[in-house]
Amino acid sequence: MSENVDTSRAPRRIGKPASRVSRLFESRQLGWAAFAIAVLFPFVLASNYAMSIGTTAVIFILLASGLNIVVGYCGLLDLGYIAFMAVGAYTSGIISKAWQLPILFTIPAVLLMCILAGLIIGGPTLRLRSDYLAIVTLGFGEIIRLTANNLAITGGPSGIYGIPGVSLFGLDLSGPVPYYYFCVVVVALMVLGSARLGKSRLGRAWRFVREDEDAAEAMGIHTYKVKLAAYIFGAIWGGIGGVLFASHLSAISPQSFVFLQSALVLMAVVLGGMGNTRGVVVGAVVISLLPEFLRDMGNLRYVIFGVVLVAVMVLRPQGFWPSRAYEPDRPPAVKDDAGPSPDAPVTTAKGGTP
């Protein structure tokens, strides 16, 4: 009997969790545990400083989850992502100040402006790839910042002050603790939406484009529309983060949207694990809170912060929590047109066995 077996049809496993720790990390209950920690945080530290740092970290998680759609899911290198945050912040600040509206009433206009910004920058440039796309997005971020720095409607270099806080159903949520809880709820829903997008049909198309754009296009995926959808979704996430940021600080200026902020958000995505929502959340928490833990070091904290990041990238280049994907084993009884199963006897041309 011939021993030659076609192994090309054998089940493939890619990063299948094998240990208990891996299965624990993939548990669906882990997200609820993280949400519970965020809810219980004010019961441990409820000072204004702690609430301010906590709110900033939560907003940073929202930005990182939005950039993860663009970079992690679709593989588009975006170095000017903070521009969408600026669009959302300035849109909400200008409308709320001009018409004396609650800031939540400005969200429809923010979504419209972010989608428009995504179409303006993504429409003509998403046919570019790799380094060329990165340079264009970097220029887009600087264009938004310089435009806000030179327009009268945006307040010029001084920015916009006196942006109202959040009020919902007659409740004033502008206090440190209520606003923190409001941000936790909003960001939790947005992060959940980002995770669901990654598991959807569109999310699978994003991953195909990320792995091999030419092969994805050959298989019938309209790569341009798929990339544009990722860019628009990322813009919406960034715009909502801008609304929360403007309401949190009640003042915005062009200096809040420099390139360093885009680099930090991208660093959170890479450090946490591109394509994995949970890893991106961990990376965002580390990037936003580690400098605060090192504040007692003075100016030396930036050196320590940089050394820690370099060490992590050298020792863990795939990130804290890289995305895992695997194809489940096929049942032994399943057969297809590719031929008989490996256990079937080999027959000769006359119908007998050798």
C-alpha positions in Angstrom: 0.0 0.0 0.0 1.3 3.4 -0.8 2.3 5.5 2.1 2.1 8.8 0.2 -0.5 11.0 1.9 -1.5 14.5 0.7 -0.9 16.6 3.8 -2.0 19.8 2.1 -5.6 19.1 3.2 -4.7 18.5 6.8 -6.1 20.9 9.4 -3.9 23.8 10.0 -3.3 25.4 13.4 -2.1 28.9 13.7 -1.3 30.1 17.3 -3.9 27.8 18.9 -4.1 28.4 22.7 -2.5 25.5 24.4 -2.0 26.5 28.1 -4.4 27.4 30.8 -3.0 30.9 30.9 -3.7 31.3 27.2 -7.3 30.0 27.7 -7.7 32.4 30.6 -6.5 35.3 28.5 -9.0 34.4 25.8 -11.9 34.2 28.2 -14.9 36.4 27.5 -15.1 37.2 31.2 -11.9 39.0 31.2 -13.5 42.1 29.6 -16.0 42.2 32.4 -13.2 42.0 34.9 -11.5 45.0 33.4 -14.7 46.9 33.3 -15.3 46.1 37.0 -11.7 47.4 37.8 -12.5 50.7 36.0 -15.8 51.0 37.9 -14.1 50.3 41.3 -11.2 52.7 40.7 -12.9 55.8 42.3 -13.5 53.8 45.5 -9.7 53.4 45.8 -8.5 56.8 44.6 -11.1 59.5 44.3 -9.0 62.7 44.4 -9.3 65.2 41.6 -5.8 64.4 40.3 -6.5 60.6 40.2 -9.8 61.2 38.4 -8.2 63.4 35.9 -5.5 60.9 35.2 -8.0 58.1 35.0 -10.3 60.0 32.6 -7.3 60.8 30.4 -6.3 57.1 30.3 -9.9 56.1 29.4 -10.0 58.6 26.5 -6.6 57.3 25.4 -8.0 53.8 25.3 -10.7 55.0 23.0 -8.1 56.6 20.6 -6.0 53.4 20.6 -9.0 51.2 19.8 -9.9 53.5 16.9 -6.3 53.5 15.5 -6.3 49.7 15.9 -9.1 49.5 13.3 -6.8 51.3 10.8 -3.4 49.9 11.7 -4.2 46.6 13.5 -7.1 45.3 11.5 -6.4 46.8 8.0 -2.7 47.3 8.2 -2.7 51.0 7.1 0.1 52.9 8.8 -1.4 56.2 10.0 1.0 58.8 11.6 -1.6 61.6 11.8 -4.4 60.0 13.6 -4.6 62.7 16.2 -6.0 65.0 13.4 -9.4 63.2 13.7 -9.4 63.9 17.4 -8.7 67.6 16.6 -11.6 67.6 14.2 -14.0 66.2 16.8 -12.8 68.5 19.6 -12.9 71.7 17.5 -16.3 70.8 16.0 -17.9 70.2 19.3 -16.2 73.2 20.9 -17.1 75.7 18.1 -20.8 74.5 17.9 -21.3 74.4 21.7 -19.8 77.9 22.2 -21.5 79.5 19.2 -25.1 78.2 19.8 -24.8 77.6 23.5 -25.7 73.9 23.1 -24.9 71.0 25.4 -21.8 69.3 24.1 -23.7 66.0 23.6 -25.9 67.7 21.0 -22.9 68.3 18.9 -22.2 64.6 18.3 -24.1 64.4 15.0 -22.1 67.3 13.6 -18.9 65.7 14.9 -19.7 62.4 13.2 -20.5 64.2 9.9 -17.3 66.2 10.0 -15.2 63.1 10.9 -16.7 61.1 8.0 -16.1 64.1 5.7 -12.5 64.3 6.9 -12.0 60.6 6.4 -13.3 60.9 2.9 -11.2 63.9 2.0 -7.9 62.4 3.2 -8.7 58.8 2.5 -10.4 59.1 -0.9 -7.3 60.3 -2.9 -4.6 58.7 -0.8 -5.6 55.2 0.2 -4.4 53.8 -3.1 -0.9 54.5 -1.7 0.8 51.9 0.4 3.3 51.6 3.3 5.7 54.5 3.6 3.9 56.7 1.1 0.6 56.4 3.0 2.4 57.1 6.3 3.9 60.3 4.9 0.6 61.5 3.6 -1.2 60.9 6.9 1.6 62.7 8.7 1.1 65.7 6.5 -2.6 65.5 7.1 -2.1 65.7 10.8 0.1 68.7 10.5 -2.3 70.5 8.1 -5.1 70.2 10.6 -3.0 71.5 13.4 -1.6 74.5 11.4 -5.1 75.3 10.1 -6.5 75.4 13.6 -3.5 77.6 14.6 -4.3 80.2 11.9 -8.1 80.4 11.8 -10.1 82.9 13.8 -13.0 80.5 14.3 -10.8 78.1 16.1 -9.3 80.8 18.3 -5.9 80.7 16.7 -3.0 79.7 19.0 -5.1 80.5 22.1 -7.7 77.9 21.2 -11.2 77.7 22.6 -12.0 78.1 26.2 -15.1 77.6 28.3 -16.4 74.4 26.6 -19.4 73.2 28.6 -19.3 69.9 30.5 -21.7 66.9 30.0 -25.3 67.0 31.2 -27.6 64.0 30.6 -31.3 64.0 31.3 -30.9 67.0 33.6 -28.0 65.5 35.5 -24.7 67.4 35.6 -21.9 65.0 34.9 -19.1 67.5 34.7 -17.8 66.6 38.2 -14.6 64.5 38.3 -16.2 61.2 39.4 -19.4 61.4 37.4 -17.6 62.4 34.2 -15.1 59.6 34.7 -18.0 57.1 34.9 -19.6 58.6 31.8 -16.3 58.2 29.9 -15.9 54.6 31.1 -19.4 53.7 29.8 -18.9 55.4 26.5 -15.4 54.0 25.9 -16.5 50.5 27.0 -19.3 50.6 24.3 -16.9 51.9 21.7 -14.2 49.3 22.5 -16.8 46.6 22.3 -17.9 47.9 19.0 -14.3 47.9 17.7 -13.9 44.3 18.8 -17.2 43.3 17.1 -16.1 45.0 13.9 -12.9 43.0 14.0 -14.9 39.7 14.1 -17.4 40.7 11.4 -17.3 40.0 7.7 -15.8 43.4 7.1 -13.2 42.7 9.8 -12.1 39.5 8.0 -11.8 41.5 4.8 -9.6 44.0 6.7 -7.3 41.2 7.8 -7.1 39.8 4.3 -6.0 43.2 3.0 -3.5 43.5 5.8 -1.9 40.1 5.0 -1.8 40.4 1.2 -3.6 43.2 -0.6 -3.0 41.8 -4.0 -4.3 38.3 -3.1 -7.3 39.9 -1.4 -8.1 41.8 -4.5 -7.7 38.7 -6.7 -10.2 36.9 -4.5 -12.9 39.5 -5.1 -12.4 42.0 -2.2 -12.8 45.6 -3.2 -9.6 46.6 -1.4 -10.1 50.4 -1.9 -13.6 50.4 -0.4 -12.5 48.2 2.4 -9.6 50.4 3.3 -11.8 53.5 3.1 -14.3 51.9 5.5 -11.5 51.3 8.0 -10.3 54.8 7.7 -13.8 56.2 8.2 -14.5 54.0 11.3 -11.1 55.1 12.7 -12.1 58.7 12.1 -15.4 58.3 14.0 -13.6 56.7 17.0 -11.1 59.6 17.0 -13.8 62.2 16.7 -15.7 60.8 19.7 -12.4 60.8 21.6 -12.0 64.5 20.7 -15.5 65.3 22.1 -14.6 63.6 25.4 -11.2 65.3 25.5 -12.7 68.8 24.9 -15.4 68.3 27.5 -12.9 67.0 30.0 -10.5 69.9 29.8 -13.1 72.5 28.8 -10.4 74.1 26.7 -8.5 73.0 23.6 -5.6 74.5 21.6 -3.4 73.4 18.6 -0.7 72.3 21.0 -2.9 69.5 22.2 -2.8 67.8 18.8 0.9 67.7 17.9 2.6 64.7 16.2 3.8 63.3 19.5 0.2 62.5 20.5 -0.2 60.5 17.2 3.0 58.7 18.0 1.9 57.8 21.5 -1.4 56.4 20.2 0.4 54.3 17.6 2.9 53.2 20.3 0.0 51.9 22.4 -1.3 49.9 19.5 2.1 48.4 18.6 3.1 47.8 22.3 -0.2 46.2 23.2 -0.4 43.9 20.1 -1.8 45.0 16.8 -5.1 43.5 15.8 -6.0 42.4 19.4 -8.5 44.8 21.1 -7.6 43.5 24.6 -3.9 44.0 24.0 -4.4 47.5 22.6 -6.3 48.4 25.8 -3.4 47.1 27.9 -0.9 49.1 25.8 -3.0 52.2 26.1 -3.2 51.9 29.9 0.6 51.4 30.1 1.5 54.3 27.8 -0.9 56.7 29.6 -0.1 55.8 33.2 3.6 54.9 33.1 4.8 58.5 32.8 2.6 59.4 35.8 4.1 56.7 37.9 7.5 58.0 37.0 6.7 61.7 37.7 8.8 61.8 40.9 11.8 61.2 38.7 11.5 64.7 37.2 12.9 65.0 33.7 14.6 61.7 34.0 11.2 60.0 33.8 11.2 60.5 30.0 14.6 58.7 29.7 13.3 55.8 31.9 10.1 55.7 29.9 12.0 55.5 26.6 14.3 52.8 27.9 11.4 50.7 29.1 9.7 51.0 25.7 12.8 50.0 23.9 13.4 47.0 26.2 9.8 45.8 25.7 10.1 46.1 21.9 13.3 44.1 21.9 12.1 41.4 24.3 8.5 41.3 23.1 8.4 42.6 19.5 4.9 41.2 18.9 3.5 43.3 21.8 2.2 42.5 25.2 -0.8 40.6 23.9 -0.6 39.7 20.2 -3.6 38.6 18.3 -4.1 34.8 18.0 -5.9 33.2 15.2 -6.4 29.5 14.5 -8.4 27.3 12.3 -10.4 24.6 14.1 -9.9 20.9 13.4 -12.1 19.5 10.8 -14.2 16.4 11.8 -12.7 13.2 10.6 -15.9 12.2 8.8 -15.9 15.4 6.6 -14.8 14.7 3.1 -14.6 17.0 0.1 -13.9 16.8 -3.6 -10.2 17.0 -3.1 -10.0 13.2 -2.8 -10.4 10.4 -0.3 -9.3 10.7 3.3 -5.8 9.7 4.3 -7.2 6.5 6.0 -9.0 5.3 2.9 -7.4 2.4 1.0 -5.7 3.2 -2.3 -7.4 1.6 -5.3 -6.0 0.7 -8.7 -7.5 1.6 -12.0 -9.4 -1.8 -12.2 -11.0 -1.2 -8.9 -8.9 -3.5 -6.8 -6.3 -2.8 -4.1 -2.6 -3.1 -4.6 
